[in-house]
Amino acid sequence: MGAETKRAGSEDQVRVIPKHHTLVRISHWLNLPLTLLLLASGLAIYWAAPVFLHAPDPATGNRDALAGLGIALARFLEEGGAGAHSWIYDHFSLGTRQLAISLRLHWAMAYLFMLNGVLYATGLIAGGGWRALLPRRSDVAEGLAMVRFYLGVIPMALLRRDWPHPPVQSKYNALQRAAYVSMPVFGVLLVLSGWAMHKPVQLGLLERMFVSYDGARIVHFLSMCGIASFILPHMILVAADGWDTFRSMVTGWSARVREDSHE
């Protein structure tokens, strides 16, 4: 890798560079199905004992905040009725009354998720990718430039106007770095809070790190929300960034076009 070629009829240089270690790419693609299965089984478990409760609704008698959100969504989508209280669980989980199978599936996927995390960390270290995640002094200015680009890329495409990508002098732009650093943090919190709930007696010290059993449940739920909220924006922003970004996570290399010879 690292060889340079010239475009025919152009002075632009195309530099092919290695970007993602093999283990990073494998763990990246495994992470999506594992995360979706963890979400589906986790929500089915949550249904059996919701931690976010409110006073009983006078009309429905519901105390589960997540079920209340489902009722509101069902009404908005005109899908009300007797099953409205389980709308979120029916659409995004294995469904209600599936506690036993959900627990088994959740822990099976959790072990694979932890192994996948080790695989990812090994790839980051072996390939030196961890260096690209370190913060830089230019992150604030570069992050604002990327926000402007992402907000304008679709309108400008519809208007058929040029909307150049801000220059990025490193492997990731500032927004990517912030997102990619936050995911391992959420992942570690998920694992620690999950073990605190699974073995609250044997791992009492770990449980007390989260204040209480319910504290661990809240951290676990919010960490799950953090990871889930990353999936769709990640896919949209990869599409906005272009084909080279997607290809680099499949092949491991990137083709950067530069108008000059320096990086």
C-alpha positions as CSV (number, residue, x, y, z in Angstrom):
1,M,0.0,0.0,0.0
2,G,1.0,3.6,-0.3
3,A,1.7,3.5,-4.0
4,E,0.6,6.6,-6.0
5,T,-0.9,6.7,-9.5
6,K,-1.8,9.6,-11.7
7,R,-5.3,10.1,-13.2
8,A,-5.2,10.0,-16.9
9,G,-5.5,13.5,-18.3
10,S,-5.4,15.1,-14.9
11,E,-2.8,16.5,-12.5
12,D,-4.7,15.2,-9.5
13,Q,-2.9,12.5,-7.5
14,V,-4.8,9.4,-6.3
15,R,-3.1,8.0,-3.2
16,V,-4.1,4.5,-2.1
17,I,-3.6,4.1,1.6
18,P,-4.4,1.4,4.1
19,K,-7.2,2.5,6.4
20,H,-8.7,-0.3,8.5
21,H,-7.1,-3.4,10.0
22,T,-8.7,-6.8,9.1
23,L,-9.9,-7.4,12.7
24,V,-11.5,-3.9,12.9
25,R,-13.4,-4.6,9.7
26,I,-14.6,-8.0,10.8
27,S,-15.7,-6.7,14.2
28,H,-17.4,-3.7,12.6
29,W,-19.7,-5.9,10.4
30,L,-20.4,-8.4,13.2
31,N,-21.4,-5.6,15.5
32,L,-24.6,-4.7,13.6
33,P,-26.4,-8.1,13.9
34,L,-25.2,-8.5,17.5
35,T,-26.4,-5.1,18.5
36,L,-29.8,-5.6,16.8
37,L,-30.3,-8.9,18.6
38,L,-29.2,-7.5,21.9
39,L,-31.7,-4.6,21.4
40,A,-34.6,-6.9,20.5
41,S,-34.0,-9.3,23.4
42,G,-33.2,-6.6,25.8
43,L,-36.4,-4.7,25.2
44,A,-38.4,-8.0,25.7
45,I,-36.6,-8.4,29.0
46,Y,-37.3,-4.8,30.0
47,W,-41.0,-5.3,29.4
48,A,-41.1,-7.9,32.2
49,A,-39.8,-5.3,34.7
50,P,-39.6,-1.7,33.4
51,V,-37.4,0.6,35.5
52,F,-38.8,3.9,34.2
53,L,-42.2,4.2,35.8
54,H,-44.7,7.0,36.3
55,A,-48.0,7.4,38.1
56,P,-50.8,5.2,36.6
57,D,-52.4,6.7,33.6
58,P,-56.1,7.3,34.5
59,A,-57.3,6.2,31.1
60,T,-55.1,3.1,30.5
61,G,-53.8,2.3,33.9
62,N,-50.3,2.1,32.4
63,R,-47.2,2.8,34.6
64,D,-44.5,1.9,32.1
65,A,-43.0,5.0,30.5
66,L,-41.8,3.1,27.4
67,A,-45.3,1.6,27.0
68,G,-46.7,5.1,27.3
69,L,-44.5,6.3,24.5
70,G,-45.7,3.3,22.5
71,I,-49.3,4.3,23.1
72,A,-48.6,7.9,21.9
73,L,-46.9,6.6,18.8
74,A,-49.7,4.1,18.1
75,R,-52.2,7.0,18.3
76,F,-50.1,9.2,16.1
77,L,-49.9,6.4,13.5
78,E,-53.6,5.6,14.0
79,E,-52.7,2.1,15.1
80,G,-54.5,2.3,18.5
81,G,-56.5,-0.4,20.1
82,A,-56.0,-3.0,22.8
83,G,-52.4,-3.7,21.7
84,A,-51.2,0.0,21.8
85,H,-49.6,-0.4,25.2
86,S,-47.2,-3.0,23.7
87,W,-46.6,-1.1,20.4
88,I,-42.8,-0.6,21.0
89,Y,-42.3,-4.1,22.3
90,D,-44.1,-5.6,19.4
91,H,-42.2,-3.6,16.8
92,F,-38.7,-3.4,18.2
93,S,-38.3,-6.5,20.4
94,L,-39.1,-10.2,20.5
95,G,-42.5,-9.2,21.8
96,T,-44.2,-9.4,25.2
97,R,-44.3,-12.5,27.3
98,Q,-41.0,-13.8,25.9
99,L,-38.9,-13.4,29.0
100,A,-37.3,-16.9,29.2
101,I,-36.2,-17.1,25.5
102,S,-35.1,-13.4,25.6
103,L,-32.8,-13.9,28.6
104,R,-31.1,-16.9,26.9
105,L,-30.7,-15.1,23.6
106,H,-29.6,-11.9,25.3
107,W,-26.8,-13.6,27.2
108,A,-25.7,-15.6,24.2
109,M,-25.4,-12.4,22.2
110,A,-23.8,-10.6,25.2
111,Y,-20.9,-13.1,25.3
112,L,-20.4,-12.7,21.5
113,F,-20.6,-8.9,21.9
114,M,-17.8,-9.0,24.5
115,L,-15.6,-11.2,22.3
116,N,-16.3,-8.9,19.4
117,G,-15.2,-6.0,21.5
118,V,-11.9,-7.8,22.3
119,L,-11.5,-8.4,18.5
120,Y,-12.1,-4.7,17.8
121,A,-9.6,-3.6,20.4
122,T,-7.0,-6.0,19.2
123,G,-7.4,-4.7,15.6
124,L,-7.1,-1.1,16.8
125,I,-3.9,-1.9,18.6
126,A,-2.4,-4.1,15.9
127,G,-3.2,-1.7,13.1
128,G,-2.4,1.4,15.0
129,G,-5.9,2.7,14.4
130,W,-6.2,3.9,18.0
131,R,-4.0,6.9,17.1
132,A,-6.7,8.2,14.7
133,L,-9.1,8.4,17.6
134,L,-7.0,10.7,19.8
135,P,-8.5,14.3,20.1
136,R,-6.9,17.2,18.2
137,R,-6.7,20.9,18.7
138,S,-8.6,21.5,15.5
139,D,-11.5,19.3,16.4
140,V,-13.9,22.1,17.3
141,A,-13.4,24.1,14.1
142,E,-13.4,20.9,12.0
143,G,-16.5,19.6,13.7
144,L,-18.4,22.7,12.9
145,A,-17.3,22.6,9.3
146,M,-18.5,19.0,9.1
147,V,-21.9,19.9,10.7
148,R,-22.3,22.5,8.0
149,F,-21.3,20.0,5.3
150,Y,-23.7,17.3,6.5
151,L,-26.6,19.8,6.8
152,G,-26.1,21.1,3.3
153,V,-25.2,18.0,1.4
154,I,-28.8,16.8,0.6
155,P,-30.2,20.3,-0.2
156,M,-27.2,21.1,-2.5
157,A,-27.6,17.7,-4.2
158,L,-31.2,18.5,-4.9
159,L,-30.3,21.9,-6.2
160,R,-27.5,20.3,-8.2
161,R,-24.9,22.7,-6.8
162,D,-21.3,21.8,-5.8
163,W,-20.9,21.3,-2.1
164,P,-17.3,20.3,-1.5
165,H,-16.3,18.1,1.4
166,P,-14.2,20.0,4.0
167,P,-10.6,19.0,3.9
168,V,-9.7,16.2,6.3
169,Q,-6.0,15.7,7.0
170,S,-6.4,12.6,9.1
171,K,-8.1,9.2,9.0
172,Y,-11.4,10.5,10.5
173,N,-13.0,13.9,10.7
174,A,-13.8,15.4,14.1
175,L,-17.4,14.2,14.2
176,Q,-16.4,10.7,13.3
177,R,-13.7,10.7,16.1
178,A,-16.2,11.8,18.7
179,A,-18.7,9.2,17.6
180,Y,-16.2,6.3,17.4
181,V,-14.8,7.1,20.8
182,S,-18.2,7.3,22.4
183,M,-19.2,3.8,21.2
184,P,-16.6,1.8,23.1
185,V,-17.5,3.9,26.2
186,F,-21.1,3.0,25.9
187,G,-20.0,-0.6,25.2
188,V,-18.0,-0.8,28.4
189,L,-20.8,0.7,30.4
190,L,-23.2,-1.9,28.9
191,V,-20.9,-4.8,29.9
192,L,-20.2,-3.6,33.4
193,S,-23.8,-2.7,34.2
194,G,-25.0,-6.0,32.6
195,W,-22.7,-8.0,34.9
196,A,-23.7,-5.9,37.9
197,M,-27.3,-6.9,37.2
198,H,-26.5,-10.5,36.4
199,K,-24.4,-11.2,39.5
200,P,-25.4,-8.5,42.1
201,V,-24.3,-10.6,45.1
202,Q,-21.1,-12.1,43.7
203,L,-20.2,-8.7,42.1
204,G,-21.5,-6.5,44.9
205,L,-18.7,-4.0,44.5
206,L,-19.5,-3.6,40.8
207,E,-23.2,-3.1,41.6
208,R,-22.3,-0.4,44.1
209,M,-20.4,1.4,41.4
210,F,-23.8,2.1,39.8
211,V,-25.3,3.0,43.3
212,S,-27.9,0.3,43.2
213,Y,-29.4,-2.5,41.2
214,D,-31.8,-0.1,39.6
215,G,-28.9,2.3,39.0
216,A,-27.2,-0.4,36.9
217,R,-30.4,-1.0,35.0
218,I,-30.8,2.7,34.2
219,V,-27.1,3.0,33.0
220,H,-27.6,-0.2,30.9
221,F,-30.8,1.1,29.3
222,L,-29.3,4.6,28.5
223,S,-26.1,3.0,27.1
224,M,-28.3,0.8,24.9
225,C,-30.1,4.0,23.7
226,G,-26.7,5.6,23.0
227,I,-25.5,2.8,20.8
228,A,-28.9,2.4,19.1
229,S,-29.0,6.1,18.3
230,F,-25.7,5.8,16.5
231,I,-26.8,3.2,13.9
232,L,-29.1,5.2,11.6
233,P,-27.0,8.5,11.6
234,H,-23.9,6.4,11.0
235,M,-25.4,4.9,7.9
236,I,-26.7,8.2,6.6
237,L,-23.4,10.0,7.2
238,V,-21.4,7.2,5.5
239,A,-23.6,7.6,2.5
240,A,-23.1,11.4,2.6
241,D,-19.3,10.9,2.9
242,G,-19.2,8.8,-0.3
243,W,-18.3,5.5,-1.7
244,D,-14.7,5.6,-0.6
245,T,-15.7,5.6,3.1
246,F,-17.9,2.5,2.6
247,R,-15.3,0.7,0.5
248,S,-12.6,1.2,3.1
249,M,-14.5,-0.8,5.7
250,V,-14.9,-3.6,3.2
251,T,-11.5,-3.7,1.5
252,G,-9.4,-2.0,4.2
253,W,-8.0,0.7,1.8
254,S,-8.9,4.2,0.8
255,A,-8.3,6.2,-2.3
256,R,-7.7,9.8,-1.5
257,V,-7.6,12.4,-4.2
258,R,-5.4,15.4,-3.6
259,E,-4.7,18.5,-5.7
260,D,-1.2,18.6,-4.4
261,S,1.4,16.1,-3.4
262,H,1.4,16.7,0.4
263,E,-1.0,15.1,3.0
